[in-house]
């Protein structure tokens, strides 16, 4: 995996911390304290009277930035998942080639020793090479287009 930039690490850290209980508790204390102070303090000390416009603006800005950090983190996670899926596909294709070759060798041994399993139609089908393009075409034919359910 490539080294992440400082901004990526900071963004991931913020997104991760925003999903923890301490973050929720901090906000409960902050909102409660802000509202209580601005409702109970003497009139001359109130800095954000009801309906708490300053608090609303700060919370809105925080929500915007938190959502951006979460989206950045999700985008990186999606890219990593795509890379892992591609690697899994490559390993699976390699395994398919190896398994087909082993089945061909086992079938040849069974036929040489005149074992009945050597002429089994299922075995004959399994020893055929799998064409990845054919599989992709089958998947495209059977899956709904655009990922939408039919």
N, C-alpha and C positions, 0 to 999 in steps of 0.2 A: 504494500500500500504506500502511495506517495505521502511524503510529509505534508501535513496540513499547515496552512499559513496561520499566523498569529490570530488574524481576525476569525478564521474558521474555528480555531480552538476556543477563542473567547465566546463566539456565537454558540458553539455546542455546549460550553459550560453554562452559559446563561439559560439556554433552552432546557438543559438538564435540571438546573436548580429551580426553575420556574415550576416544575412538576412535582416538587417535594412539599411535604406537609409544613416544614418550617416557613416556606414562602407564603403559604396560605395563612398560617398563624400570624406572620408579620403583617400581612395586609389587614387581617381582622383587627389587630391591635392599632395599626396606623389609622384605619378608617374610623374606628370607635373613638380613638383619642382625638382625631381631627374634628369629628362631628361634636363630641362632648365638649371640647374646649370652645368651639365656636357657638355652642348653644348656652354654655354655662358661664363663660367668662364675662367680666364687666364689659359694657358696650364699647368703651374706648380701646379695649385690648383685642376685640374681635377683628380678625384679618380676612375671614371668608364667611360672610353672613349667609344664612339660608337663602337660596337653594344650593349653596356651596359650589359656585361656578369655578373657582380656582381648583378645588379638588376634582371636579368633573373633567376639567381640561388636563390636569396632571395624569389622572387615571386613563383618559383616552389616549394620551401620548404614550403612556406605558404600554397600553394594550396594542397599539400600532407597532411599537418596537419589539415587544415580545412575540407578536405574531410573525414579524419578519425574521427574528432569530429562529423561531420554530420552523418556518418555511425553509430557511437556509439549511438547517440541520436535517430536515426531511429530504431535501434535494440531495444532500451528500449521502444520506442513508440509501436513497433510491439508486443512486449511481453505484454504490458499493454492492447493493443487492443484484443489480444488473450484471456487474462484473463477476460476482459469485455464480450467478445462474449460467453465465456463459462458460465459466470454468467447469461447472457441473455437467453442462452439455458436452463439452469436449471429453471429459472423463467417461461419461456414459457412452459416447460414440466409440471411444477406444475400447471400452469394455465389451461393447457389442461385437466389434471386429474380433477381439480375442476369443470371446465365447463362441462365435461362429466357427472360428478356426479349430477350437477344441472339439466342438460337436462334429465337424467334418472328420477329424482324426479318429474320434470314438466310433463314428459310423463306419469308417473304413476298417477299423479293427473288428467291429461286430460282423461286417460283411465277410471279412477274411476268414473269421472263425465260424461263418455260416450260422450266426445267432439270429433268431427271428426278429429281434428288435432292429436289426440292421436294415430291414425292408419295411419298417413301420412308416406309413404315410406322414404321420406327424413329425417324425424325425427327419424325413425327407424335406418337409417344409421348413423346419428349424435350421437346417444346414445352409439354406439359401442366404446369401448376403443381404443385409438390410440396406436399402438405399435411403439415406437421410433426406434427399430431396423428395422422394416419394412420401415419406412420413410427413414432411412439412406440407405437401400438397393435400394429404389426407386431413391434417389438422385444419388447414384453411377451409376445406370443403365442409367440415363438420361443425366448426365453431361459428357462432353468429358474427356478422361483420361489425366492426367498430366496437366490439366488446359489449354491445347492447343485447339484452335478452330478446328472443323472438317471441 
